Amino acid sequence: MTDTGLREKAVRLRRAYAPHEHRPLGGYLAAMGTYAGVTGVLAGLVKATGRPVPERPAPADVVLLSIATHKLSRLLSKDAVTSPLRAPFTRYDRPIGSGEVMEQVRDSGSPTRHAIGELLSCPFCLAVWVATGLTGGLVLAPRLTRLVATALTAVAASDFLQMAYAAAQQAAEGGHDDED
């Protein structure tokens, strides 16, 4: 099949998939290929270094990495301070509280750039990449990965405590207003 024929087939597939909305399927393919490549490199490093892969991760490591993945994916995808990392792919929309911002994906015309914007602004999407990196780190550099994951977990716990404290203050202020 010619290059032109393949392109036409891809355009027909994209239109059939989402006739009323542009979806960057080519960008998603590029992201999936990159993810597969990163995962392959991690697996290759594990094999080359001879690091043992645990048959089953310790439950404590699963909990630690879960909380660290949550925090790091939110930090990278929503935190105002990390917005310069997302700025080439997203556009600021509004603050959403607790130091986080809402951003929209830039309409750049590039399917790859659009897919990267979606990935970088979605904590759920980014969590897959973060968890893969932390899991690879747990095999390749367990002590350092646990230390970093512990710090991220402490920050996540602190975030929840800060929000609980603010909610308790609001409730106390609300209760005081009712007594007057």
Secondary structure, DSSP 8 states (H G I E B T S, - for coil): --HHHHHHHHHHHHHHH-TTS---HHHHHHHHHHHHHHHHHHHHHHHHHT----SS--HHHHHHHHHHHHHHHHHHHHBGGGHHHHTTTEEEEEEEETTEEEEEE---S-HHHHHHHHHHT-HHHHHHHHHHHHHHHHHHSHHHHHHHHHHHHHHHHHHHHHHHHHHHHHHHHHHHHHH-
